[in-house]
Amino acid sequence: MSVFGSSLNKGRTKAADVDLTKVDEVANQQGFVSREAHQRRNYVGPTKAMNTKLPVEVYDRFMKFCDEENLTIRKGIERLLDQAGK
């Protein structure tokens, strides 16, 4: 016999009566991590990897450019290509 709807469930809180913000707050305090899907911040669609060797001076200049402009490497390459009109 199923316990759903029986006297065994008498006095229990219904799911609709629970304040989920309080549940989330307690869970966060206890260190639980949400299993809800997270949206990716930087998703750009299909990608290809690129590996290149650069002279130290060029690498340092490019990384300085990205740091000063607060860009990721991908966005730095994209910005330079846009500036070059390519």
Beta strands, then each sheet from edge to edge (+ up, - down):
end
